Amino acid sequence: MNLDELMAAQTGLRDVPAMAAGVSTAGTRTTATHGRVAVTADSCFRIASLTKVFTSATLLRALREQGIALDTPVIELLPDLAPDWRADPSLTVEQILGQVSGLRESVDGATAAALGDGDGGLLEAARLVVRAGNEREPGARWSYYNGNYFLAGSILAALSGTTYEGALQARLLTPWGLARTGFETSPASVTGWDGTTELPLLRYPRTRRPSGGLWSSVSELLAVGEDLLADRDLLEEIRRPRTRSDDPMTYGLGWALGPSGQMYLNGRLPGYRAAMVLIPDRDHVSVVLANQQSALPAVARLLSAVQRPLTGDDLAEAIDDFAA
């Protein structure tokens, strides 16, 4: 596979200032870069909703370590929210991670951000989520809602006796050796672009971080994929579908699921586009990071082209349409 040739074939990438891509097959990596801004596989981009991969995996690891079942009701793990709880009391951890909670989608990013950057802000965002109640029975329908991950991050913090960021660092980033992945802007951070306009590097609201706040690099995202593939129990839990046949997509815990066993998702924030694919049965990980707001369709086509020889599937539309 020649990543440089595949990137050059995507005309939609010609105006992207900087892009990095990588493939890992059975632990052997290939990386490539593109654009007028010099970057490497270690350069950091906003990964937006790919952050959910980290939140989900870390929470699953914490639950496993403490012997807590995935079907445990959320209210049992967040008892401080009980006085304001209007959601279905049977709502489980598995249902929020699988985006089948049925929660009323009333807490948007601006509402969460307005709660401030204090240590207690995330729990208050979670309080607003459950105070709004359910609009349908848990498990009845898949719907992508960041409020589910405000709850997931709050559970992770509660189980760890620290902040969400502290729990993520201690339970996953440090053990997996992810020194460049984090929430703070670093010298390796790449600025985002909207067309011909370079965007400022803005701080991401703490209350929204479990759903989309991380910076990371191609090299470290490949490592995350490799570590997931190596932990088969964790991987099998993540990739088991939690959706019904009539749902808009097949979804596990933090990942959409493709027709040949692929796991995929995209992330989008102003100035950044990110997407990632795992094919567990082929020991394959691929990832693309770009710093141009309009790049997602071309990024999706590139990732689809990378995985197509292994599966025969065209995933471009599915990756592009994923509701990040």
N, C-alpha and C positions, 0 to 999 in steps of 0.2 A: 504494500500500500504506500503510495506517495502522497503524503498530506499536502505538500506544496502544490502538486498538480491539481489535487481536488479543490484546494482553496482558489487557485487561479481560474478554475473552470466556473466558479460562482461569480457571475458578473455583478451581482448585488453587493459584493464585498469590496468592490474596487474603490469606493469612496470612504471606507471605514478607516479612521486614522490609525487604529491599532487593534490587532486581534491576535489571540494565541489559541492553539488547538493542540490536543494530545490524545493519543491512543495507548492503551495498555492491553496487551494480550498475553495471558499467562505470566504477567509480571514484567514482560518486556515492553519498554516504552518507546514511542516515537512522538516527537513534538515538532511543531512548526509555528512560525509567526508571519504576520502580514501587515502592511501599512506603512505610512510615512513616519510614524512615531516608533522609535526603536523600543521593543519590549522583548522579554524572554518568557520562558515557561514559568519563571518565578515571579513575574510581575503580578501585582494584585489589582483585581477588578472587583467592583461591586457584583455580588452573585445573587442579590435579591432573593427570590423565593427558593433558590437552592439551599438557603439557610434551613428550610424545613427538613431537609435530609439530616442535618446535624441535630436539630431539636428532637426529631423522632427517634433517631438512633440512640442519642444520649438518654432520653427518657426510657426507652426500652431497656437499655443496659442498667439503668438505676432500678427499674422495677424488677428485673431479673436478679440483681444483686441482693435486693431486699425481700425477695420471695413474694412479690405483690402481683396478682393476676391482672391481665389486661382487661378483664371484664369487671374490675372493681369500679363501683360508682365514683364519679369525680367528686361528689360532695363529701365522700368519706376521706378523701385526700386533701381537700381544701375546706376544712370545717369552718374557717373564719368567714367564708362566704355564705354560710347557712342562713343568717338573718335576712339576707337579700336574695335568697335563692328562689327564682320563679321558673327555672328550667325544670324539665322532667327529672325527678330525683333518681330515675334509673339510668341516666346518661353515664356511659362508661368511658374510660380512657381510650379504649380501642375505637370507639365511635368518633371521638374528637380527632384522633390522629388519622382516621380513615375518611374524614370529611363527610360523615353520614350522621351527624349529631342532630339534625333537624332544628338547630337553634335559629331563632329569629335574627336575621342579619342586619342588626341595627347599629353596630359599633364600627364606624369607618376609621380610616387612618388618621384623619384630622381630629376626631374625637379622642382617640387614644393618645395622640401626640400632645393634646392640650392638658393631659394629666401631669406633664412635666417629666423631668429626668431623675427624680428621686428614687431611692431603693424601693419604695412602696408603690410606685406608679403602675407597674405591671399587674400586681394583684388588684389594683383598683380598676384597671382595664378589664380584667377577668370578671370583676364584680358587675361591671356594666353589662358584660356579655350574658351572664346568667340571670341578671335582673330583667332582661328583655324577654326571657322565657323561650319556649319552643313554638315554632309555627307548624311543625309536623312531628310525628312520632320518631324517636331515635331509630336509626337503621332503615327508615322507609325510603330515603332518597339521598343521592349524592349531590352535594352542592359545596363549591369551593368558598370557604369563608375564613379569613385570617383570624377571626375571633376564636376559632377552635384552637389555634396555636398560641393565642394569649393564655388560654387555659392550660395548654400543654407546658408552656414555659413556667407558669406559676406552679404547676405540680412538680416539675423538676426542681425548682428552687426550694419548695417546701420539703421534698424528700431529702434534699441535700443540706438543709439548714443554712443556706446562703442565698445569694442572688442568682438569677438565671445565668448571668455571665460567668459568675464564679463556678457554678455547677458545670457549665459547658466546658470551661477551661480544665477543671480538675478531672472530670469524668471522661472527656473525649479528646479535646485538643492536645493536652499534654501527653496522655498515654499513647496517642497515635502520632506524636511527634510533629504536630502541625504548628510550627513556630510562626508562620506568616499569616495564618488565618485568624481573624479577630475583628473586633468592632471599631477599632481606632484606625484612623488614617495613618499610613506609614510612608516613609520615603519611596517605597516601591509601588505606591498607589498610582494608578493610571486615571487621569481625568476623563470624564465623559463628555460626549458631544451630541448636540441636537442639530443635525444638518451641518452648517458651517459655523455654528456657535459653540465655543468651548464653555462648559458649565462649571460653576464653582464646586469645590469639594465641601459638601455640607455634612454636618453631623446627623446621623440617623437616630430618630427618637427611640429612647430606651424601651418605651412601652410596646413598640412594634417589633423589637428585635427578634423574638422567637419565630416570627413569620418571614423575616427578610432583611436582616441588618448586616450580614457578614461581608467582609472583604476576603477574597482568597485567590489562589493562583491555579493555573492548569496543573502544575506539578503536585500541589497538595490535594486538589480534587481527584486526580488520578490515584493518589495514595488513599483517599477516603474510599473510593470505589474498590481498590485492592483489599483494604481492610474489611469492607463489607463482604466481599466475596470469600474472604478467609474465615469469617465467622458464620458458618453455615446455619446455625440455629437462629441467630439474629436475622440473617438474610431471608430465611424461609418464613419467619414471622412477618417481615416487612412486605414480602412479595405475595403473600396470600391475599386474594381479592376480598374486599369488604363491601363490594357493591353488588347490585342486582342486575339481571340481564337487561332490564329496560332503563338503566341509568345512562347518563350522557357519556360516561367512559368507565372503563374498568380501572379500579384504583385499590392500592394496598394501603400501606401506612407511610404517607409522604411521597409516594411515587405513583404515576400512572403506569399501567401495564399494557404492553403491546401484544399483538396476535401471536408472536412466536416466543413469548416469555421475556421480551424486553422490558426493562424498567426505564422510564424516561420522564423528564420534566424540563421546563424552562423557567427562567427568572427574568424579570424586566423592571427596571427603574429608569427614571430620566437619565439618558446618556449611556445606559448600559444594557446589554443583552447577554444572557448566559443560558446554556443548555447542556444537558448531560444524558448519556445513555449507558445502561448496564445490560449485558446479556449474560446472565449467570451461567447458563449451560455451555457457553463458549469462553468463559473466563475473560470477558471483554469489558473494558471501560473506555468511553470516549467522552470528551468534553470540549466545548468551544466557548471562549469568552471574548466579547467585543465591546468597544467603547463608543458605539454609534447607535443612537436611538432607533434608527430605521433598519437595523441589520438583522432582525430576528428571522424573517422569511428565508434569507440566504443562509443564516446560521443553521436553521432547521434542515434546509436542503443538503448542506454539507454533512451534518451528522447522519442524515438518512443515507447519503452516499457511502459513508464510512461503514455503516452496519449492514447495508443491503447485501453485499456478497455473502454474509454469514446467515441471513434469514430469508432473503428474497422479498422482503417487505419494503414498501415505500412508506416511510414514517414522517416525511416532511410536513404534510398537512397536520398530522396529529401533534407533532412537536411544536409547530407554530401556533396551533389553536389551544394548546394546554392553558388552562385558566389561571395562570400565575398572576 
